Amino acid sequence: FAPTPISVASRLPQIVRNLRQGHTGELSLLTMGMQAAGNAARVFTTVTQIDDWVVLTGHVTALCLNGTLLLQIVVYWKATHHVNREVAEARANKKGQ
């Protein structure tokens, strides 16, 4: 039961921060995609092999949270690219001074 609150506590602040910033910073599309796919696999195996709603709830919660982060990466793709480019340019200018 403990992994579900820990998962929510670790993902929810990031989701809110992304919403407020309007970009996802350096979150990796590949990493979030693999995490969401892993959660989907866990949901599938839990539904087909285990009759435990507590375990299923945890995996569905993790899938929803990771899926939300994945969706944010896609939705904020252009804004994130723009922000990351500005940060890289600022760092380059700072080193050049």
C-alpha positions as CSV (number, residue, x, y, z in Angstrom):
1,F,0.0,0.0,0.0
2,A,2.9,2.4,0.7
3,P,4.1,2.7,-2.9
4,T,0.9,4.5,-4.0
5,P,1.2,7.5,-1.7
6,I,4.9,7.7,-2.5
7,S,4.2,7.7,-6.2
8,V,1.6,10.4,-5.8
9,A,3.9,12.5,-3.6
10,S,6.8,12.2,-6.2
11,R,4.8,12.8,-9.4
12,L,2.1,15.3,-8.4
13,P,4.4,18.2,-7.6
14,Q,6.1,17.8,-10.9
15,I,2.8,17.8,-12.8
16,V,1.8,21.0,-11.0
17,R,5.1,22.6,-11.6
18,N,4.9,21.8,-15.4
19,L,1.5,23.3,-15.5
20,R,2.7,26.5,-13.8
21,Q,5.8,26.8,-15.9
22,G,4.2,25.9,-19.2
23,H,7.1,23.5,-20.1
24,T,8.6,20.3,-18.8
25,G,12.3,21.3,-18.4
26,E,14.5,18.3,-18.9
27,L,12.1,15.5,-18.5
28,S,12.9,12.7,-21.0
29,L,10.2,11.6,-23.4
30,L,11.9,8.2,-23.6
31,T,12.1,7.7,-19.9
32,M,8.5,8.7,-19.2
33,G,7.4,6.6,-22.2
34,M,9.1,3.5,-20.7
35,Q,7.7,4.2,-17.3
36,A,4.2,4.5,-18.6
37,A,4.6,1.4,-20.7
38,G,5.9,-0.5,-17.7
39,N,2.9,0.7,-15.6
40,A,0.5,-0.4,-18.4
41,A,2.1,-3.8,-18.4
42,R,1.7,-4.0,-14.6
43,V,-1.9,-3.1,-14.9
44,F,-2.5,-5.7,-17.6
45,T,-0.7,-8.5,-15.6
46,T,-2.5,-7.5,-12.4
47,V,-5.9,-7.7,-14.1
48,T,-5.2,-11.0,-15.9
49,Q,-3.3,-12.8,-13.1
50,I,-4.0,-11.3,-9.7
51,D,-7.3,-10.6,-8.1
52,D,-6.2,-7.7,-5.9
53,W,-7.8,-4.3,-6.2
54,V,-5.3,-2.7,-3.9
55,V,-2.4,-3.7,-6.1
56,L,-4.4,-2.7,-9.2
57,T,-5.2,0.7,-7.8
58,G,-1.5,1.4,-7.2
59,H,-0.6,0.5,-10.7
60,V,-3.5,2.4,-12.2
61,T,-2.5,5.5,-10.1
62,A,1.1,5.2,-11.3
63,L,0.0,4.8,-14.9
64,C,-2.2,7.9,-14.7
65,L,0.5,10.0,-13.1
66,N,3.2,8.9,-15.5
67,G,0.8,9.1,-18.4
68,T,0.0,12.7,-17.4
69,L,3.7,13.6,-17.4
70,L,4.2,11.9,-20.8
71,L,1.2,13.9,-22.2
72,Q,2.7,17.1,-20.8
73,I,6.0,16.4,-22.5
74,V,4.2,16.0,-25.8
75,V,1.9,19.1,-25.3
76,Y,4.7,21.3,-24.1
77,W,7.3,20.0,-26.6
78,K,7.8,23.3,-28.5
79,A,7.8,25.5,-25.3
80,T,10.3,23.2,-23.6
81,H,12.6,23.2,-26.6
82,H,12.5,27.0,-26.7
83,V,13.2,27.3,-22.9
84,N,16.0,24.7,-23.1
85,R,17.6,26.6,-26.0
86,E,17.5,29.9,-24.1
87,V,19.1,28.2,-21.1
88,A,21.9,26.7,-23.2
89,E,22.5,30.1,-24.9
90,A,22.6,31.9,-21.5
91,R,25.1,29.3,-20.2
92,A,27.3,29.7,-23.4
93,N,27.2,33.5,-23.0
94,K,28.1,33.3,-19.3
95,K,31.1,31.0,-20.1
96,G,32.2,33.4,-22.9
97,Q,32.4,36.5,-20.6
